Amino acid sequence: MVDSVIENTDLNPQQQLFCLHRAKGVSVTQAYMRAYGCSYNSAMANGPRLIGNDRVKKEVDRLRSINLN
Protein backbone atom coordinates (compact mmCIF):
# COMPACT_ATOMS: atom_id res chain seq x y z
CA MET A 1 0.00 0.00 0.00
CA VAL A 2 2.71 2.46 0.95
CA ASP A 3 4.59 1.38 -2.14
CA SER A 4 1.66 2.32 -4.37
CA VAL A 5 1.60 5.81 -2.83
CA ILE A 6 5.33 6.21 -3.32
CA GLU A 7 4.94 5.17 -6.95
CA ASN A 8 2.36 7.94 -7.49
CA THR A 9 4.60 10.48 -9.19
CA ASP A 10 1.74 13.00 -9.41
CA LEU A 11 2.37 13.81 -5.73
CA ASN A 12 5.48 15.11 -3.99
CA PRO A 13 6.78 13.25 -0.89
CA GLN A 14 4.97 15.53 1.57
CA GLN A 15 1.69 15.12 -0.31
CA GLN A 16 2.17 11.35 -0.28
CA LEU A 17 2.71 11.36 3.47
CA PHE A 18 -0.30 13.63 3.97
CA CYS A 19 -2.44 11.18 1.99
CA LEU A 20 -1.32 8.24 4.11
CA HIS A 21 -2.13 10.04 7.35
CA ARG A 22 -5.45 11.34 6.05
CA ALA A 23 -6.49 7.92 4.76
CA LYS A 24 -5.90 6.49 8.22
CA GLY A 25 -8.42 8.97 9.63
CA VAL A 26 -6.11 11.67 10.97
CA SER A 27 -7.65 15.14 10.73
CA VAL A 28 -6.63 17.37 7.84
CA THR A 29 -4.78 19.72 10.19
CA GLN A 30 -2.90 16.96 11.99
CA ALA A 31 -2.08 15.16 8.75
CA TYR A 32 -0.65 18.39 7.34
CA MET A 33 1.41 19.03 10.49
CA ARG A 34 2.84 15.50 10.38
CA ALA A 35 3.65 15.63 6.67
CA TYR A 36 5.11 19.13 6.57
CA GLY A 37 6.44 19.55 10.12
CA CYS A 38 4.83 22.94 10.51
CA SER A 39 2.92 24.84 13.17
CA TYR A 40 -0.75 24.35 13.95
CA ASN A 41 -1.62 27.76 12.49
CA SER A 42 0.12 26.98 9.20
CA ALA A 43 -1.59 23.60 9.04
CA MET A 44 -4.98 25.20 9.71
CA ALA A 45 -4.45 27.53 6.76
CA ASN A 46 -2.83 25.11 4.32
CA GLY A 47 -4.38 21.73 5.16
CA PRO A 48 -7.82 22.51 3.71
CA ARG A 49 -6.18 23.94 0.62
CA LEU A 50 -4.18 20.75 0.11
CA ILE A 51 -7.15 18.42 0.58
CA GLY A 52 -8.92 20.53 -2.04
CA ASN A 53 -6.27 19.51 -4.58
CA ASP A 54 -7.92 17.00 -6.93
CA ARG A 55 -4.87 14.73 -7.12
CA VAL A 56 -4.52 14.62 -3.33
CA LYS A 57 -8.24 14.00 -2.77
CA LYS A 58 -8.25 11.24 -5.37
CA GLU A 59 -5.28 9.53 -3.70
CA VAL A 60 -6.87 9.73 -0.23
CA ASP A 61 -10.09 8.26 -1.62
CA ARG A 62 -8.16 5.49 -3.38
CA LEU A 63 -6.27 4.59 -0.20
CA ARG A 64 -9.48 4.53 1.82
CA SER A 65 -11.10 2.27 -0.78
CA ILE A 66 -8.37 -0.34 -0.34
CA ASN A 67 -8.93 -0.25 3.42
CA LEU A 68 -5.64 1.18 4.64
CA ASN A 69 -6.70 0.82 8.27
Secondary structure, 3 states (H helix, E strand, C coil): CHHHHHCCCCCCHHHHHHHHHHHCCCCHHHHHHHHHCCCHHHHHHHHHHHHCCHHHHHHHHHHHHCCCC
